[in-house]
Amino acid sequence: PQEFGGTVERRMHTDRLGVFAFDDLALGSYRMLVLPSWAAGGSWPDLADPAHARLEHGQDGGGLVVVLSLGALDVEVTDEVGQGIAGALALLTSAEQPSRIWPPATSDAQGHLRFLDLPPGRYTLSVRAGEGQSTLESLEIASGEILPLRVGPISVRQR
């Protein structure tokens, strides 16, 4: 820190089970951010936002268990005849802060794509395939919810 009592930033990656440890922490108050792997080095989205996560002390008093309340979006992109569209590009943004964009997703051979680790809130989804595009605003993702969504029909005609 630049001064006594200032912020000391420490970053840690979890193991495959989600476990991490900070050794040699001094007594005091701490604020913890939990970021998805694609946001390493950033400060958003905070998956442990106090409004959407519960912090509980471990039974032994030496640990802290962070329970995240996240949702997901499971999307199927279809054409005019109801067939899945491979290679459709999807962008997901925060409805309240459109400059906050998740990494883009591309639909698989069956037209499916997913956005995982979404904090509860409102989102805008834009999907583009060929010349066609569809935008869905104000999608509400709740804690623990996997929202299934069918997007289409999208015309994939190309010039």
HUHUNOR-V455708 format. One record per residue. RES is the residue in one small letter. PHI is phi in whole degrees, -180 to 180 (* if undefined). Layout:
# HUHUNOR-V455708
RES/PHI, RES/PHI
This chain:
# HUHUNOR-V455708
p/*, q/-82, e/-151, f/-63, g/83, g/-77, t/-75, v/-117, e/-90, r/-133, r/-116, m/-145, h/-101, t/-86, d/-83, r/-64, l/-95, g/87, v/-92, f/-148, a/-147, f/-108, d/-85, d/59, l/-81, a/-75, l/-64, g/156, s/-99, y/-134, r/-115, m/-116, l/-107, v/-117, l/-114, p/-68, s/-58, w/-71, a/-105, a/-54, g/91, g/-103, s/-137, w/-148, p/-82, d/-83, l/-75, a/-108, d/-55, p/-54, a/-72, h/-129, a/-135, r/-117, l/-107, e/-129, h/-74, g/-68, q/-58, d/-83, g/78, g/-101, g/-131, l/-133, v/-104, v/-104, v/-99, l/-95, s/-112, l/-121, g/-127, a/-149, l/-122, d/-112, v/-112, e/-119, v/-103, t/-125, d/-94, e/-63, v/-103, g/86, q/-83, g/-66, i/-104, a/-80, g/81, a/-69, l/-100, a/-122, l/-120, l/-120, t/-129, s/-69, a/-66, e/-79, q/-134, p/-59, s/-74, r/-91, i/-115, w/-75, p/-58, p/-63, a/-122, t/-121, s/-71, d/-81, a/-61, q/-95, g/89, h/-98, l/-152, r/-138, f/-117, l/-109, d/55, l/-96, p/-63, p/-55, g/158, r/-103, y/-135, t/-118, l/-114, s/-119, v/-126, r/-130, a/-147, g/59, e/-86, g/-88, q/-149, s/-140, t/-125, l/-115, e/-104, s/59, l/-76, e/-102, i/-107, a/-98, s/-59, g/78, e/-92, i/-111, l/-84, p/-80, l/-146, r/-108, v/-111, g/149, p/-78, i/-114, s/-78, v/-104, r/-56, q/-120, r/-69
